Every structure is written in C-alpha cells, then in structure tokens.
Amino acid sequence: MGADWERDRVVILRSMEDSPFFQTVRGGLVTGLYNQKAVWPLFGYEGESYSKGGYIDRGFDDINWI
C-alpha cells in the first residue's frame, strides 16, 4: 500500500475530475464545508469579507497552510 496506493488514487481521481458527476460531488462538498461555520477555523476560512472591509484591507496572505 503506502505511496503506491496514493499515486494510484491520484491517477484515478485525475482521470475523472472533469466528469459531470465528479464536479457535482466536488461542488456539494465545497459548498457543504463553507456552509458549516464550526469547521471554518480548521482550514483558515474567516467567512465573508464584505462586512469587514473586504479582502484588500484584510490581506491575501494571512493563511499559513498555503
């Protein structure tokens, strides 16, 4: 298993990433995450920015895991 399985998994996912099914599932997961305020701190999302002056005033490089 190990690295070989990870490599195989990436190849499989890349082969289907442009399919309508994959994009629908991906869109649902992304939307699901961003709609759950309790998990936002786990991946550094601070929520919408408009009410806080916009992203320009808050910085683009304040996420340390990218």
N, CA, C, O and CB atoms as a CASP TS submission, in Angstrom:
PFRMAT TS
TARGET T0000
AUTHOR 0000-0000-0000
METHOD Language model
MODEL 1
PARENT N/A
ATOM      1  N   MET     1       0.844  -1.194   0.000  1.00  0.00           N
ATOM      2  CA  MET     1       0.000   0.000   0.000  1.00  0.00           C
ATOM      3  C   MET     1       0.879   1.244   0.000  1.00  0.00           C
ATOM      4  O   MET     1       1.680   1.404  -0.921  1.00  0.00           O
ATOM      5  CB  MET     1      -0.955   0.006   1.223  1.00  0.00           C
ATOM      6  N   GLY     2       0.773   2.117   0.969  1.00  0.00           N
ATOM      7  CA  GLY     2       1.618   3.280   1.110  1.00  0.00           C
ATOM      8  C   GLY     2       1.589   4.225  -0.072  1.00  0.00           C
ATOM      9  O   GLY     2       0.526   4.568  -0.590  1.00  0.00           O
ATOM     10  N   ALA     3       2.775   4.642  -0.492  1.00  0.00           N
ATOM     11  CA  ALA     3       2.907   5.648  -1.550  1.00  0.00           C
ATOM     12  C   ALA     3       2.326   5.167  -2.878  1.00  0.00           C
ATOM     13  O   ALA     3       1.743   5.954  -3.624  1.00  0.00           O
ATOM     14  CB  ALA     3       4.370   6.019  -1.736  1.00  0.00           C
ATOM     15  N   ASP     4       2.484   3.876  -3.174  1.00  0.00           N
ATOM     16  CA  ASP     4       1.935   3.364  -4.430  1.00  0.00           C
ATOM     17  C   ASP     4       0.429   3.537  -4.480  1.00  0.00           C
ATOM     18  O   ASP     4      -0.111   3.932  -5.513  1.00  0.00           O
ATOM     19  CB  ASP     4       2.296   1.893  -4.610  1.00  0.00           C
ATOM     20  N   TRP     5      -0.253   3.253  -3.392  1.00  0.00           N
ATOM     21  CA  TRP     5      -1.711   3.401  -3.365  1.00  0.00           C
ATOM     22  C   TRP     5      -2.101   4.864  -3.531  1.00  0.00           C
ATOM     23  O   TRP     5      -3.065   5.173  -4.233  1.00  0.00           O
ATOM     24  CB  TRP     5      -2.290   2.843  -2.050  1.00  0.00           C
ATOM     25  N   GLU     6      -1.371   5.752  -2.901  1.00  0.00           N
ATOM     26  CA  GLU     6      -1.661   7.174  -3.033  1.00  0.00           C
ATOM     27  C   GLU     6      -1.489   7.622  -4.484  1.00  0.00           C
ATOM     28  O   GLU     6      -2.325   8.354  -5.014  1.00  0.00           O
ATOM     29  CB  GLU     6      -0.750   7.998  -2.107  1.00  0.00           C
ATOM     30  N   ARG     7      -0.431   7.191  -5.106  1.00  0.00           N
ATOM     31  CA  ARG     7      -0.172   7.530  -6.509  1.00  0.00           C
ATOM     32  C   ARG     7      -1.300   6.999  -7.401  1.00  0.00           C
ATOM     33  O   ARG     7      -1.783   7.704  -8.287  1.00  0.00           O
ATOM     34  CB  ARG     7       1.196   6.952  -6.966  1.00  0.00           C
ATOM     35  N   ASP     8      -1.712   5.758  -7.160  1.00  0.00           N
ATOM     36  CA  ASP     8      -2.810   5.161  -7.933  1.00  0.00           C
ATOM     37  C   ASP     8      -4.099   5.943  -7.734  1.00  0.00           C
ATOM     38  O   ASP     8      -4.844   6.180  -8.686  1.00  0.00           O
ATOM     39  CB  ASP     8      -3.020   3.691  -7.530  1.00  0.00           C
ATOM     40  N   ARG     9      -4.354   6.335  -6.519  1.00  0.00           N
ATOM     41  CA  ARG     9      -5.571   7.093  -6.199  1.00  0.00           C
ATOM     42  C   ARG     9      -5.594   8.433  -6.930  1.00  0.00           C
ATOM     43  O   ARG     9      -6.632   8.844  -7.447  1.00  0.00           O
ATOM     44  CB  ARG     9      -5.677   7.323  -4.681  1.00  0.00           C
ATOM     45  N   VAL    10      -4.462   9.105  -6.971  1.00  0.00           N
ATOM     46  CA  VAL    10      -4.375  10.387  -7.670  1.00  0.00           C
ATOM     47  C   VAL    10      -4.629  10.190  -9.167  1.00  0.00           C
ATOM     48  O   VAL    10      -5.338  10.985  -9.785  1.00  0.00           O
ATOM     49  CB  VAL    10      -2.989  11.042  -7.437  1.00  0.00           C
ATOM     50  N   VAL    11      -4.061   9.147  -9.745  1.00  0.00           N
ATOM     51  CA  VAL    11      -4.276   8.857 -11.171  1.00  0.00           C
ATOM     52  C   VAL    11      -5.760   8.615 -11.442  1.00  0.00           C
ATOM     53  O   VAL    11      -6.303   9.134 -12.417  1.00  0.00           O
ATOM     54  CB  VAL    11      -3.440   7.625 -11.615  1.00  0.00           C
ATOM     55  N   ILE    12      -6.413   7.840 -10.597  1.00  0.00           N
ATOM     56  CA  ILE    12      -7.840   7.553 -10.769  1.00  0.00           C
ATOM     57  C   ILE    12      -8.662   8.833 -10.668  1.00  0.00           C
ATOM     58  O   ILE    12      -9.525   9.083 -11.510  1.00  0.00           O
ATOM     59  CB  ILE    12      -8.316   6.531  -9.719  1.00  0.00           C
ATOM     60  N   LEU    13      -8.405   9.637  -9.656  1.00  0.00           N
ATOM     61  CA  LEU    13      -9.159  10.884  -9.482  1.00  0.00           C
ATOM     62  C   LEU    13      -8.915  11.864 -10.624  1.00  0.00           C
ATOM     63  O   LEU    13      -9.853  12.503 -11.100  1.00  0.00           O
ATOM     64  CB  LEU    13      -8.792  11.538  -8.159  1.00  0.00           C
ATOM     65  N   ARG    14      -7.676  11.988 -11.065  1.00  0.00           N
ATOM     66  CA  ARG    14      -7.375  12.892 -12.188  1.00  0.00           C
ATOM     67  C   ARG    14      -8.106  12.449 -13.459  1.00  0.00           C
ATOM     68  O   ARG    14      -8.524  13.285 -14.261  1.00  0.00           O
ATOM     69  CB  ARG    14      -5.849  12.943 -12.446  1.00  0.00           C
ATOM     70  N   SER    15      -8.257  11.148 -13.638  1.00  0.00           N
ATOM     71  CA  SER    15      -8.915  10.647 -14.844  1.00  0.00           C
ATOM     72  C   SER    15     -10.406  10.978 -14.881  1.00  0.00           C
ATOM     73  O   SER    15     -11.011  10.983 -15.954  1.00  0.00           O
ATOM     74  CB  SER    15      -8.726   9.150 -14.946  1.00  0.00           C
ATOM     75  N   MET    16     -11.000  11.253 -13.724  1.00  0.00           N
ATOM     76  CA  MET    16     -12.439  11.526 -13.699  1.00  0.00           C
ATOM     77  C   MET    16     -12.789  12.935 -13.242  1.00  0.00           C
ATOM     78  O   MET    16     -13.970  13.272 -13.152  1.00  0.00           O
ATOM     79  CB  MET    16     -13.120  10.540 -12.806  1.00  0.00           C
ATOM     80  N   GLU    17     -11.792  13.766 -12.950  1.00  0.00           N
ATOM     81  CA  GLU    17     -12.072  15.066 -12.358  1.00  0.00           C
ATOM     82  C   GLU    17     -12.873  16.009 -13.256  1.00  0.00           C
ATOM     83  O   GLU    17     -13.496  16.942 -12.748  1.00  0.00           O
ATOM     84  CB  GLU    17     -10.794  15.717 -11.990  1.00  0.00           C
ATOM     85  N   ASP    18     -12.876  15.798 -14.553  1.00  0.00           N
ATOM     86  CA  ASP    18     -13.638  16.660 -15.451  1.00  0.00           C
ATOM     87  C   ASP    18     -15.054  16.150 -15.721  1.00  0.00           C
ATOM     88  O   ASP    18     -15.821  16.796 -16.435  1.00  0.00           O
ATOM     89  CB  ASP    18     -12.903  16.804 -16.754  1.00  0.00           C
ATOM     90  N   SER    19     -15.399  15.004 -15.155  1.00  0.00           N
ATOM     91  CA  SER    19     -16.727  14.437 -15.407  1.00  0.00           C
ATOM     92  C   SER    19     -17.800  15.227 -14.655  1.00  0.00           C
ATOM     93  O   SER    19     -17.532  15.771 -13.584  1.00  0.00           O
ATOM     94  CB  SER    19     -16.768  12.948 -14.991  1.00  0.00           C
ATOM     95  N   PRO    20     -18.999  15.290 -15.206  1.00  0.00           N
ATOM     96  CA  PRO    20     -20.091  15.991 -14.523  1.00  0.00           C
ATOM     97  C   PRO    20     -20.364  15.435 -13.119  1.00  0.00           C
ATOM     98  O   PRO    20     -20.645  16.197 -12.194  1.00  0.00           O
ATOM     99  CB  PRO    20     -21.359  15.906 -15.360  1.00  0.00           C
ATOM    100  N   PHE    21     -20.282  14.117 -12.962  1.00  0.00           N
ATOM    101  CA  PHE    21     -20.525  13.506 -11.656  1.00  0.00           C
ATOM    102  C   PHE    21     -19.510  14.007 -10.628  1.00  0.00           C
ATOM    103  O   PHE    21     -19.883  14.431  -9.534  1.00  0.00           O
ATOM    104  CB  PHE    21     -20.466  11.970 -11.760  1.00  0.00           C
ATOM    105  N   PHE    22     -18.227  13.955 -10.985  1.00  0.00           N
ATOM    106  CA  PHE    22     -17.175  14.386 -10.073  1.00  0.00           C
ATOM    107  C   PHE    22     -17.356  15.855  -9.695  1.00  0.00           C
ATOM    108  O   PHE    22     -17.249  16.214  -8.523  1.00  0.00           O
ATOM    109  CB  PHE    22     -15.794  14.164 -10.705  1.00  0.00           C
ATOM    110  N   GLN    23     -17.625  16.693 -10.672  1.00  0.00           N
ATOM    111  CA  GLN    23     -17.795  18.118 -10.409  1.00  0.00           C
ATOM    112  C   GLN    23     -19.013  18.392  -9.525  1.00  0.00           C
ATOM    113  O   GLN    23     -18.989  19.312  -8.706  1.00  0.00           O
ATOM    114  CB  GLN    23     -17.926  18.878 -11.723  1.00  0.00           C
ATOM    115  N   THR    24     -20.072  17.602  -9.685  1.00  0.00           N
ATOM    116  CA  THR    24     -21.251  17.756  -8.830  1.00  0.00           C
ATOM    117  C   THR    24     -20.924  17.389  -7.389  1.00  0.00           C
ATOM    118  O   THR    24     -21.284  18.112  -6.460  1.00  0.00           O
ATOM    119  CB  THR    24     -22.409  16.887  -9.347  1.00  0.00           C
ATOM    120  N   VAL    25     -20.237  16.261  -7.206  1.00  0.00           N
ATOM    121  CA  VAL    25     -19.856  15.836  -5.856  1.00  0.00           C
ATOM    122  C   VAL    25     -18.892  16.851  -5.243  1.00  0.00           C
ATOM    123  O   VAL    25     -19.052  17.234  -4.085  1.00  0.00           O
ATOM    124  CB  VAL    25     -19.210  14.423  -5.885  1.00  0.00           C
ATOM    125  N   ARG    26     -17.897  17.287  -6.006  1.00  0.00           N
ATOM    126  CA  ARG    26     -16.934  18.273  -5.524  1.00  0.00           C
ATOM    127  C   ARG    26     -17.634  19.572  -5.119  1.00  0.00           C
ATOM    128  O   ARG    26     -17.353  20.129  -4.058  1.00  0.00           O
ATOM    129  CB  ARG    26     -15.876  18.556  -6.600  1.00  0.00           C
ATOM    130  N   GLY    27     -18.535  20.042  -5.959  1.00  0.00           N
ATOM    131  CA  GLY    27     -19.260  21.272  -5.654  1.00  0.00           C
ATOM    132  C   GLY    27     -20.081  21.150  -4.386  1.00  0.00           C
ATOM    133  O   GLY    27     -20.140  22.081  -3.583  1.00  0.00           O
ATOM    134  N   GLY    28     -20.716  19.997  -4.205  1.00  0.00           N
ATOM    135  CA  GLY    28     -21.503  19.773  -2.992  1.00  0.00           C
ATOM    136  C   GLY    28     -20.645  19.744  -1.742  1.00  0.00           C
ATOM    137  O   GLY    28     -21.039  20.267  -0.699  1.00  0.00           O
ATOM    138  N   LEU    29     -19.478  19.137  -1.844  1.00  0.00           N
ATOM    139  CA  LEU    29     -18.580  19.077  -0.685  1.00  0.00           C
ATOM    140  C   LEU    29     -18.031  20.452  -0.333  1.00  0.00           C
ATOM    141  O   LEU    29     -17.983  20.825   0.839  1.00  0.00           O
ATOM    142  CB  LEU    29     -17.426  18.114  -0.957  1.00  0.00           C
ATOM    143  N   VAL    30     -17.620  21.202  -1.341  1.00  0.00           N
ATOM    144  CA  VAL    30     -17.083  22.541  -1.080  1.00  0.00           C
ATOM    145  C   VAL    30     -18.161  23.426  -0.470  1.00  0.00           C
ATOM    146  O   VAL    30     -17.925  24.116   0.521  1.00  0.00           O
ATOM    147  CB  VAL    30     -16.536  23.177  -2.382  1.00  0.00           C
ATOM    148  N   THR    31     -19.333  23.401  -1.065  1.00  0.00           N
ATOM    149  CA  THR    31     -20.443  24.203  -0.532  1.00  0.00           C
ATOM    150  C   THR    31     -20.789  23.754   0.884  1.00  0.00           C
ATOM    151  O   THR    31     -21.043  24.579   1.761  1.00  0.00           O
ATOM    152  CB  THR    31     -21.688  24.094  -1.446  1.00  0.00           C
ATOM    153  N   GLY    32     -20.796  22.450   1.097  1.00  0.00           N
ATOM    154  CA  GLY    32     -21.093  21.917   2.428  1.00  0.00           C
ATOM    155  C   GLY    32     -20.102  22.389   3.472  1.00  0.00           C
ATOM    156  O   GLY    32     -20.487  22.715   4.595  1.00  0.00           O
ATOM    157  N   LEU    33     -18.824  22.429   3.110  1.00  0.00           N
ATOM    158  CA  LEU    33     -17.810  22.906   4.056  1.00  0.00           C
ATOM    159  C   LEU    33     -17.992  24.382   4.365  1.00  0.00           C
ATOM    160  O   LEU    33     -17.996  24.778   5.531  1.00  0.00           O
ATOM    161  CB  LEU    33     -16.408  22.662   3.502  1.00  0.00           C
ATOM    162  N   TYR    34     -18.141  25.188   3.341  1.00  0.00           N
ATOM    163  CA  TYR    34     -18.244  26.630   3.554  1.00  0.00           C
ATOM    164  C   TYR    34     -19.551  27.041   4.220  1.00  0.00           C
ATOM    165  O   TYR    34     -19.669  28.172   4.692  1.00  0.00           O
ATOM    166  CB  TYR    34     -18.104  27.348   2.242  1.00  0.00           C
ATOM    167  N   ASN    35     -20.518  26.157   4.265  1.00  0.00           N
ATOM    168  CA  ASN    35     -21.774  26.450   4.957  1.00  0.00           C
ATOM    169  C   ASN    35     -21.752  26.005   6.416  1.00  0.00           C
ATOM    170  O   ASN    35     -22.731  26.211   7.133  1.00  0.00           O
ATOM    171  CB  ASN    35     -22.928  25.780   4.239  1.00  0.00           C
ATOM    172  N   GLN    36     -20.662  25.402   6.867  1.00  0.00           N
ATOM    173  CA  GLN    36     -20.538  24.917   8.240  1.00  0.00           C
ATOM    174  C   GLN    36     -19.550  25.792   9.013  1.00  0.00           C
ATOM    175  O   GLN    36     -18.347  25.528   9.011  1.00  0.00           O
ATOM    176  CB  GLN    36     -20.083  23.433   8.259  1.00  0.00           C
ATOM    177  N   LYS    37     -20.056  26.821   9.664  1.00  0.00           N
ATOM    178  CA  LYS    37     -19.181  27.769  10.358  1.00  0.00           C
ATOM    179  C   LYS    37     -18.297  27.111  11.411  1.00  0.00           C
ATOM    180  O   LYS    37     -17.221  27.624  11.715  1.00  0.00           O
ATOM    181  CB  LYS    37     -20.008  28.843  11.006  1.00  0.00           C
ATOM    182  N   ALA    38     -18.727  25.996  11.967  1.00  0.00           N
ATOM    183  CA  ALA    38     -17.942  25.322  13.008  1.00  0.00           C
ATOM    184  C   ALA    38     -16.619  24.785  12.480  1.00  0.00           C
ATOM    185  O   ALA    38     -15.669  24.655  13.253  1.00  0.00           O
ATOM    186  CB  ALA    38     -18.745  24.186  13.611  1.00  0.00           C
ATOM    187  N   VAL    39     -16.523  24.469  11.197  1.00  0.00           N
ATOM    188  CA  VAL    39     -15.276  23.917  10.661  1.00  0.00           C
ATOM    189  C   VAL    39     -14.370  24.975  10.041  1.00  0.00           C
ATOM    190  O   VAL    39     -13.228  24.667   9.698  1.00  0.00           O
ATOM    191  CB  VAL    39     -15.588  22.864   9.631  1.00  0.00           C
ATOM    192  N   TRP    40     -14.835  26.195   9.889  1.00  0.00           N
ATOM    193  CA  TRP    40     -14.031  27.246   9.266  1.00  0.00           C
ATOM    194  C   TRP    40     -12.658  27.415   9.919  1.00  0.00           C
ATOM    195  O   TRP    40     -11.668  27.519   9.195  1.00  0.00           O
ATOM    196  CB  TRP    40     -14.777  28.554   9.321  1.00  0.00           C
ATOM    197  N   PRO    41     -12.552  27.448  11.241  1.00  0.00           N
ATOM    198  CA  PRO    41     -11.227  27.618  11.850  1.00  0.00           C
ATOM    199  C   PRO    41     -10.258  26.479  11.513  1.00  0.00           C
ATOM    200  O   PRO    41      -9.043  26.674  11.531  1.00  0.00           O
ATOM    201  CB  PRO    41     -11.369  27.727  13.352  1.00  0.00           C
ATOM    202  N   LEU    42     -10.785  25.308  11.212  1.00  0.00           N
ATOM    203  CA  LEU    42      -9.916  24.166  10.919  1.00  0.00           C
ATOM    204  C   LEU    42      -9.125  24.347   9.634  1.00  0.00           C
ATOM    205  O   LEU    42      -8.023  23.812   9.514  1.00  0.00           O
ATOM    206  CB  LEU    42     -10.737  22.903  10.829  1.00  0.00           C
ATOM    207  N   PHE    43      -9.662  25.089   8.670  1.00  0.00           N
ATOM    208  CA  PHE    43      -8.925  25.301   7.430  1.00  0.00           C
ATOM    209  C   PHE    43      -8.690  26.771   7.110  1.00  0.00           C
ATOM    210  O   PHE    43      -8.411  27.123   5.963  1.00  0.00           O
ATOM    211  CB  PHE    43      -9.655  24.657   6.297  1.00  0.00           C
ATOM    212  N   GLY    44      -8.801  27.621   8.109  1.00  0.00           N
ATOM    213  CA  GLY    44      -8.387  29.004   7.981  1.00  0.00           C
ATOM    214  C   GLY    44      -9.346  29.944   7.283  1.00  0.00           C
ATOM    215  O   GLY    44      -8.987  31.086   6.996  1.00  0.00           O
ATOM    216  N   TYR    45     -10.554  29.493   7.003  1.00  0.00           N
ATOM    217  CA  TYR    45     -11.524  30.367   6.339  1.00  0.00           C
ATOM    218  C   TYR    45     -12.152  31.284   7.386  1.00  0.00           C
ATOM    219  O   TYR    45     -12.636  30.815   8.416  1.00  0.00           O
ATOM    220  CB  TYR    45     -12.623  29.534   5.593  1.00  0.00           C
ATOM    221  N   GLU    46     -12.143  32.575   7.125  1.00  0.00           N
ATOM    222  CA  GLU    46     -12.651  33.544   8.099  1.00  0.00           C
ATOM    223  C   GLU    46     -14.044  34.050   7.757  1.00  0.00           C
ATOM    224  O   GLU    46     -14.542  34.968   8.408  1.00  0.00           O
ATOM    225  CB  GLU    46     -11.707  34.712   8.201  1.00  0.00           C
ATOM    226  N   GLY    47     -14.668  33.480   6.766  1.00  0.00           N
ATOM    227  CA  GLY    47     -16.005  33.908   6.381  1.00  0.00           C
ATOM    228  C   GLY    47     -15.969  35.027   5.356  1.00  0.00           C
ATOM    229  O   GLY    47     -14.908  35.407   4.859  1.00  0.00           O
ATOM    230  N   GLU    48     -17.136  35.539   5.056  1.00  0.00           N
ATOM    231  CA  GLU    48     -17.204  36.603   4.061  1.00  0.00           C
ATOM    232  C   GLU    48     -16.443  37.825   4.554  1.00  0.00           C
ATOM    233  O   GLU    48     -16.251  38.012   5.755  1.00  0.00           O
ATOM    234  CB  GLU    48     -18.669  36.969   3.750  1.00  0.00           C
ATOM    235  N   SER    49     -16.022  38.631   3.630  1.00  0.00           N
ATOM    236  CA  SER    49     -15.147  39.746   3.971  1.00  0.00           C
ATOM    237  C   SER    49     -15.797  41.115   3.806  1.00  0.00           C
ATOM    238  O   SER    49     -15.303  42.111   4.333  1.00  0.00           O
ATOM    239  CB  SER    49     -13.920  39.685   3.133  1.00  0.00           C
ATOM    240  N   TYR    50     -16.890  41.157   3.083  1.00  0.00           N
ATOM    241  CA  TYR    50     -17.514  42.442   2.753  1.00  0.00           C
ATOM    242  C   TYR    50     -17.818  43.267   4.001  1.00  0.00           C
ATOM    243  O   TYR    50     -17.515  44.459   4.052  1.00  0.00           O
ATOM    244  CB  TYR    50     -18.798  42.214   1.964  1.00  0.00           C
ATOM    245  N   SER    51     -18.412  42.634   4.998  1.00  0.00           N
ATOM    246  CA  SER    51     -18.800  43.366   6.200  1.00  0.00           C
ATOM    247  C   SER    51     -17.598  43.812   7.038  1.00  0.00           C
ATOM    248  O   SER    51     -17.738  44.623   7.954  1.00  0.00           O
ATOM    249  CB  SER    51     -19.716  42.508   7.044  1.00  0.00           C
ATOM    250  N   LYS    52     -16.422  43.279   6.720  1.00  0.00           N
ATOM    251  CA  LYS    52     -15.202  43.617   7.468  1.00  0.00           C
ATOM    252  C   LYS    52     -14.252  44.489   6.656  1.00  0.00           C
ATOM    253  O   LYS    52     -13.086  44.641   7.020  1.00  0.00           O
ATOM    254  CB  LYS    52     -14.483  42.346   7.901  1.00  0.00           C
ATOM    255  N   GLY    53     -14.743  45.061   5.560  1.00  0.00           N
ATOM    256  CA  GLY    53     -13.917  45.956   4.751  1.00  0.00           C
ATOM    257  C   GLY    53     -13.345  45.342   3.488  1.00  0.00           C
ATOM    258  O   GLY    53     -12.610  46.011   2.761  1.00  0.00           O
ATOM    259  N   GLY    54     -13.659  44.103   3.213  1.00  0.00           N
ATOM    260  CA  GLY    54     -13.165  43.459   2.001  1.00  0.00           C
ATOM    261  C   GLY    54     -11.826  42.775   2.193  1.00  0.00           C
ATOM    262  O   GLY    54     -11.157  42.954   3.212  1.00  0.00           O
ATOM    263  N   TYR    55     -11.448  41.992   1.203  1.00  0.00           N
ATOM    264  CA  TYR    55     -10.201  41.238   1.288  1.00  0.00           C
ATOM    265  C   TYR    55      -8.963  42.116   1.147  1.00  0.00           C
ATOM    266  O   TYR    55      -7.914  41.797   1.707  1.00  0.00           O
ATOM    267  CB  TYR    55     -10.180  40.171   0.231  1.00  0.00           C
ATOM    268  N   ILE    56      -9.069  43.199   0.418  1.00  0.00           N
ATOM    269  CA  ILE    56      -7.892  44.055   0.240  1.00  0.00           C
ATOM    270  C   ILE    56      -7.428  44.606   1.579  1.00  0.00           C
ATOM    271  O   ILE    56      -6.226  44.677   1.834  1.00  0.00           O
ATOM    272  CB  ILE    56      -8.200  45.210  -0.731  1.00  0.00           C
ATOM    273  N   ASP    57      -8.360  44.995   2.432  1.00  0.00           N
ATOM    274  CA  ASP    57      -7.994  45.524   3.740  1.00  0.00           C
ATOM    275  C   ASP    57      -7.609  44.438   4.737  1.00  0.00           C
ATOM    276  O   ASP    57      -7.011  44.738   5.771  1.00  0.00           O
ATOM    277  CB  ASP    57      -9.130  46.331   4.294  1.00  0.00           C
ATOM    278  N   ARG    58      -7.936  43.206   4.451  1.00  0.00           N
ATOM    279  CA  ARG    58      -7.664  42.118   5.391  1.00  0.00           C
ATOM    280  C   ARG    58      -6.475  41.278   4.962  1.00  0.00           C
ATOM    281  O   ARG    58      -6.026  40.434   5.737  1.00  0.00           O
ATOM    282  CB  ARG    58      -8.885  41.234   5.536  1.00  0.00           C
ATOM    283  N   GLY    59      -5.958  41.468   3.792  1.00  0.00           N
ATOM    284  CA  GLY    59      -4.772  40.737   3.332  1.00  0.00           C
ATOM    285  C   GLY    59      -5.115  39.470   2.583  1.00  0.00           C
ATOM    286  O   GLY    59      -6.128  38.822   2.847  1.00  0.00           O
ATOM    287  N   PHE    60      -4.254  39.131   1.648  1.00  0.00           N
ATOM    288  CA  PHE    60      -4.419  37.911   0.869  1.00  0.00           C
ATOM    289  C   PHE    60      -3.503  36.803   1.353  1.00  0.00           C
ATOM    290  O   PHE    60      -3.694  35.647   0.977  1.00  0.00           O
ATOM    291  CB  PHE    60      -4.163  38.186  -0.593  1.00  0.00           C
ATOM    292  N   ASP    61      -2.531  37.116   2.159  1.00  0.00           N
ATOM    293  CA  ASP    61      -1.505  36.128   2.522  1.00  0.00           C
ATOM    294  C   ASP    61      -1.516  35.771   4.001  1.00  0.00           C
ATOM    295  O   ASP    61      -0.474  35.448   4.570  1.00  0.00           O
ATOM    296  CB  ASP    61      -0.139  36.647   2.148  1.00  0.00           C
ATOM    297  N   ASP    62      -2.678  35.827   4.622  1.00  0.00           N
ATOM    298  CA  ASP    62      -2.721  35.529   6.050  1.00  0.00           C
ATOM    299  C   ASP    62      -3.051  34.071   6.365  1.00  0.00           C
ATOM    300  O   ASP    62      -3.199  33.715   7.534  1.00  0.00           O
ATOM    301  CB  ASP    62      -3.725  36.416   6.711  1.00  0.00           C
ATOM    302  N   ILE    63      -3.165  33.236   5.354  1.00  0.00           N
ATOM    303  CA  ILE    63      -3.403  31.806   5.576  1.00  0.00           C
ATOM    304  C   ILE    63      -2.038  31.126   5.567  1.00  0.00           C
ATOM    305  O   ILE    63      -1.312  31.194   4.575  1.00  0.00           O
ATOM    306  CB  ILE    63      -4.370  31.186   4.475  1.00  0.00           C
ATOM    307  N   ASN    64      -1.693  30.475   6.664  1.00  0.00           N
ATOM    308  CA  ASN    64      -0.356  29.924   6.795  1.00  0.00           C
ATOM    309  C   ASN    64      -0.193  28.521   6.225  1.00  0.00           C
ATOM    310  O   ASN    64       0.932  28.025   6.172  1.00  0.00           O
ATOM    311  CB  ASN    64       0.025  29.914   8.219  1.00  0.00           C
ATOM    312  N   TRP    65      -1.260  27.864   5.799  1.00  0.00           N
ATOM    313  CA  TRP    65      -1.121  26.489   5.299  1.00  0.00           C
ATOM    314  C   TRP    65      -1.067  26.425   3.789  1.00  0.00           C
ATOM    315  O   TRP    65      -1.031  25.324   3.239  1.00  0.00           O
ATOM    316  CB  TRP    65      -2.262  25.637   5.793  1.00  0.00           C
ATOM    317  N   ILE    66      -1.059  27.550   3.089  1.00  0.00           N
ATOM    318  CA  ILE    66      -0.960  27.505   1.619  1.00  0.00           C
ATOM    319  C   ILE    66       0.483  27.719   1.227  1.00  0.00           C
ATOM    320  O   ILE    66       0.806  27.722   0.039  1.00  0.00           O
ATOM    321  CB  ILE    66      -1.878  28.578   0.947  1.00  0.00           C
TER
END
